[in-house]
């Protein structure tokens, strides 16, 4: 129910801010703005402000917008108004008007991140789960249940880690940039704080997916290895497991947290598809040591293979692991605003790097998302609350700002490319070349849109 209104609200806000950036700077430069439109096609609502020449409208197709200015290249201009035309303005004024749209989106992202920082957000505490076997984290000496206090890339000072999401973002940056990350871990009752180096430069991973975090070995925060809801008729119920049981050992393996327990259960199914004679194979029973109401108890638990797509996975029919411990992350007025600037710049740089890797073939074009995926995430984020929705809006606003700055002729970045040529050579791009570049830009943009839409449909059908 929330998907369509959340998507339309996001589009309206992001487009309005983008076009208002163009409009506001144009007016400030003394350019006459004829029309400000959110959406294309037949207007469904129009209005004018008192003593203003601009007509404001909302179009039927809400997939973009435009600001139409007085311009001799589009229609004859009266000699008395020639100084108000866009094409007669100095180069720096024209460049400022064109750049204002993407910059407005980036400034909106800063504001949205700042609002979230000021209001605060409940996030999982930066306590590490047991590392994935054979991962960088395990090789670095991590065991699980360590609290990360600070982190830093090579050559930088240690900075506080406020939450697990903060740590995950640093891991993503380090893995994609090939930069090693140093973690400062809180000491236990018997020792002082210690440092651990994660050699993320060894990964050479072009994409931030679930496999990346498995290679790092840090895929989630620490959770108690406790049994949650037990499903009727499942392996857990048949084995005598109860909700609230704390799992201490499975066979000879000491259980540290819920993630490790899930891995142990999953590994009991082996690496094959789990078929025997065309049917799901039976698994061997496991000896579990649990703590129930403070008393140790031994149980025989036999996981079941469940078909998931083309692979059979071992399950026990119960929710495994308690929710992680949460902490409120909140910043003061200036720090919250500065963190908004920092995060916007970091996301922008990461977006540019991913686009560059996509162009040279290091990253699959399957990462391109279109309106269907954006609408889906708009609905999901809105259902999680206004904070999650603001973070979604900030991310999309950054993407919109960065994408519009790409040197593609039909985008703002393409026009800035023309102005750069004019600044270097002292003459504007010829009409013939302008036409060729515009056609090429339209073709590239349509191609990207088709790929993005194909990816959307594939995800929905998959």
Protein Blocks (a to p, Z undefined) as FASTA:
>chain_A
ZZmmmmmmmmmmmmmmmmmmmmmmmmmnopacfbdcedehjdfbdcddehiabdcdddfb
lcbccdddddfkloccdfklmmmpmklpcfklmmmmmmmmmmmmmmmmmmmmmmmmmnop
addddddcdddehiaklmnopabjpacfbdcdehiacdddfbfklmmmmmmmmmmnopac
dddddddfkbccddddddfklnopabdcfklmmmnopabdcdddddddddehiaklmnop
aehiacfbgcjbccfblmlmmmmmmmmnojbnoiaehiacddddddddddeehiacdddd
ddddddehjaccddehiaehiadddddddddfklmmmmmmmmmmmmmmmmmmmmmmmmno
pacfklpccfklmmmmmmmmmmnojklmmmmmmmmmmmmmmmmmpccfklmklmmmmmmm
mmmnopacdfklmmmmmmmmmmmmmmmmmmmmmmmmmmmmZZ
